[in-house]
Amino acid sequence: MENILLLIFDILNFGLLVFLWWFSIKNYKALPETIPIHFDFDGKADNFGNKKIFYLMPAVLTVIYFLFAFLLRIPESANYPVLITEENENAQFLIMVIFMRWLFLLVSLIFLNSQDYMLRYSVNDHAKPRVAFSTLLFSIIGSLVILFIFVGLFK
């Protein structure tokens, strides 16, 4: 069962990465030469740059994807909040590999939301993000809380 769950996460995460590349390539020509590259807390652009920067998000997410893939191959190298013993090793490693995949999913959604907002704001400075950044940030913080609960239950 756990292998099916991990496979679903892997397919979904790789699909999100491919989708971000597709979205960026598809919409690149529609961008003006200068696009917003940074936003303040109110969602207003406060820094602008060349439209080539539009490819930075998918490039960074690709690097993160390969970093996560590398880290998942060696779960014993992660920093665990509990002592790893022979009794809890399998449970702790499983929690870590599931959480790392979940975390990449959330990071991918943040990148997709930011890329979409950058595109829409480029053509309409009254555009709003589809999902508030605070919602995405709190989902990561909430996931960390749940992670620590699970780690504590299976120590």
C-alpha positions in Angstrom: 0.0 0.0 0.0 2.8 2.4 0.9 4.5 1.8 -2.5 1.2 2.8 -4.3 1.0 6.0 -2.2 4.6 6.9 -2.9 4.1 6.1 -6.7 1.1 8.4 -6.7 3.1 11.2 -5.1 6.0 10.7 -7.5 3.7 10.8 -10.5 1.8 13.9 -9.2 5.0 15.7 -8.3 6.7 15.0 -11.6 3.5 16.0 -13.4 3.4 19.4 -11.5 7.0 20.0 -12.6 6.2 19.2 -16.2 3.0 21.3 -16.0 5.0 24.3 -14.7 7.5 24.0 -17.6 4.6 23.7 -20.1 2.7 26.7 -18.6 5.9 28.8 -18.7 6.8 27.9 -22.3 3.2 28.2 -23.5 2.7 31.7 -22.0 6.1 33.2 -22.6 5.2 34.9 -25.9 2.2 36.6 -24.3 4.4 38.4 -21.7 5.5 42.0 -22.1 9.2 42.6 -22.2 9.2 43.8 -18.5 7.4 41.6 -16.0 6.9 41.8 -12.2 9.4 39.6 -10.4 8.7 40.5 -6.8 5.6 41.4 -4.8 5.0 43.1 -1.5 2.7 41.9 1.2 -0.3 43.6 -0.4 0.3 41.7 -3.7 1.6 44.8 -5.6 4.6 44.4 -7.8 7.6 46.2 -6.3 10.4 44.9 -8.6 10.4 44.3 -12.3 12.7 42.5 -14.7 13.2 41.0 -18.1 10.7 38.5 -19.2 13.4 35.8 -19.5 13.2 35.6 -15.7 9.8 33.9 -16.2 11.8 30.7 -16.8 13.5 31.0 -13.4 10.6 29.4 -11.5 10.6 26.2 -13.5 14.4 26.0 -13.4 14.6 26.4 -9.6 11.7 23.9 -9.1 13.6 21.4 -11.3 16.7 21.8 -9.1 14.6 21.3 -6.0 13.0 18.2 -7.6 16.4 16.6 -8.2 17.5 17.6 -4.7 14.5 16.0 -3.2 14.9 12.9 -5.4 18.5 12.6 -4.1 17.6 13.0 -0.5 14.8 10.4 -0.8 17.4 7.8 -1.9 19.3 8.2 1.4 16.6 8.7 4.2 19.1 7.9 6.9 20.9 11.2 6.1 17.9 13.3 7.2 17.8 15.1 10.6 15.2 13.4 12.7 13.6 14.9 15.8 13.8 11.5 17.6 16.6 9.0 18.0 16.5 6.4 15.2 16.5 2.8 16.6 16.1 -0.6 15.0 12.5 -0.6 16.3 11.4 2.7 14.9 13.7 2.9 11.8 11.1 1.7 9.2 8.3 3.9 10.5 10.5 7.0 10.8 11.9 6.5 7.3 8.4 6.0 5.9 7.2 9.2 7.6 10.2 11.1 6.2 9.8 9.9 2.6 6.0 10.6 2.6 6.6 14.1 4.1 9.3 15.0 1.6 7.0 14.1 -1.2 4.2 16.1 0.4 6.5 19.1 1.0 7.6 19.1 -2.7 3.9 19.0 -3.7 3.2 22.1 -1.6 6.3 23.9 -2.9 5.3 23.0 -6.4 1.9 24.6 -5.8 3.5 27.7 -4.4 5.7 28.0 -7.6 2.7 27.4 -9.9 0.6 30.0 -8.0 3.4 32.5 -8.2 4.1 31.9 -11.9 0.4 32.2 -12.7 0.2 35.4 -10.7 3.3 36.8 -12.4 1.7 36.1 -15.8 -1.7 37.6 -14.9 -0.2 40.6 -13.2 1.9 41.3 -16.2 -1.2 42.0 -18.3 -3.5 43.3 -15.6 -2.1 45.2 -12.5 -5.4 44.6 -10.7 -5.0 40.8 -10.8 -5.1 38.9 -7.6 -3.3 35.6 -6.8 -5.6 32.5 -7.2 -4.5 31.3 -3.8 -3.3 33.7 -1.1 0.4 33.2 -0.3 -0.5 33.1 3.4 -2.7 30.0 2.8 0.1 28.2 1.1 2.6 29.2 3.9 0.2 28.0 6.6 -0.3 24.7 4.8 3.5 24.1 5.1 3.5 25.1 8.8 0.5 22.9 9.5 2.2 20.0 7.7 5.2 20.4 9.9 3.0 20.3 13.0 1.3 17.1 11.7 4.8 15.7 10.9 6.0 16.2 14.5 2.9 14.6 15.8 3.4 11.5 13.7 7.1 11.3 14.5 6.3 11.5 18.2 3.6 8.7 17.9 6.1 6.3 16.2 9.2 7.0 18.2 
